[in-house]
Amino acid sequence: MKLLIALHHRFGLWQAPEWFTARLRHDFPQLEVVHLPNYDRVTEEIADADSAIAWSLRGEQINAAKKLQWIHSTATAVHALMSPELRTSDIVVTNARDVHGPVVAEHAMALAFALAKRLPQAVRYQQQKHWAQHDLWEASPRPRELNGATMTIVGLGGIGRPLATLASSLGMRVVGVREHPERECAGVDVTYGLDALDEALSEADFAVLALPVTPKTHHLMNAERLARLRPEAYLINVGRGVLIDEEALVSGLRAKTFAGAALDVTSEEPLPPESPLWEMDNVLITPHIAGLTEFMWERHYGHYTENLRRFLMGEPLAWVVDKERGY
């Protein structure tokens, strides 16, 4: 049985380390593991592969995969895999939502703290050697508490669920938004459907985007939705950049119709130097680092091999993606 690993990326942490492949070969000697250093031979190697670890495959590569039964993505988002060829195939797709979700939730919480306590502005004053106690208090919005504030979490999946628990533990009121609002989620005080997103946003002190990318969620936060945020509210995006219409975001931030934004993801990555977002004093940017942790690949190994054992035994897989919905 053949496993193809094709995970080349310019950022080294997203590539499977050599020990990952070596341990797979040791723990599963019945597997032929092919770990490609780049994408040059994907079409050739996938032709007789039974399973693959990848986050991006083209339609013609799916067509070439005559034996492929299972693709595992080491990312949470799987939109780069969702070609028409894959959607209409019998290939099962799983993702790593339970690897990344809790770590990304911590980062979202850190961004909320930073915005509430005005830390980006404090850092700027520090660089100027200016003791800005008066300035920070007199500015709008002022430093505030998280206890008692409302966090609206748009998307109650692998990120949103642990984030709701964190926010609730701090005494925040948590409003959830999900496709199926009838499903309960620990830590959430009230849940709305996506059709009531405008109402949920209008209640937010902190609105957090933790959604997958689908045709329905692309530019979900357009000018009209951004206008639903109150003047003292902050927007946090730890999902994907294309969830927000970036031109509308810049306009809203310039007009200060809402308090500010913290962005771990942007429409184009790396964010181009000419983007106005870099210079805005009401924007905090982190360079897509929400999921980074030194324990990531250990967690990937445990997560993946749990499913690999199921696959080899002919049992149903966990963390299966609905290919029609895209998550």
Sequence and secondary structure as in RCSB ss.txt:
>XXXX:A:sequence
MKLLIALHHRFGLWQAPEWFTARLRHDFPQLEVVHLPNYDRVTEEIADADSAIAWSLRGEQINAAKKLQWIHSTA
TAVHALMSPELRTSDIVVTNARDVHGPVVAEHAMALAFALAKRLPQAVRYQQQKHWAQHDLWEASPRPRELNGAT
MTIVGLGGIGRPLATLASSLGMRVVGVREHPERECAGVDVTYGLDALDEALSEADFAVLALPVTPKTHHLMNAER
LARLRPEAYLINVGRGVLIDEEALVSGLRAKTFAGAALDVTSEEPLPPESPLWEMDNVLITPHIAGLTEFMWERH
YGHYTENLRRFLMGEPLAWVVDKERGY
>XXXX:A:secstr
 EEEEE   SSGGGS  HHHHHHHHHH TT EEEE SSSTTHHHHHTT SEEEES   HHHHHH SS  EEE SS
S  TTT  HHHHTSS EEE  HHHHHHHHHHHHHHHHHHHHTTHHHHHHHHHTT   HHHHHHSSS    STT E
EEEE  STTHHHHHHHHHHTT EEEEEES TTS  TT SEEEEGGGHHHHHHT SEEEE     TTTTT B HHH
HTTS TT EEEE S GGGB HHHHHHHHHHTSSSEEEES  SSSS  TT GGGG TTEEE  S TT  TTHHHHH
HHHHHHHHHHHHHT   SSB  TTTT 
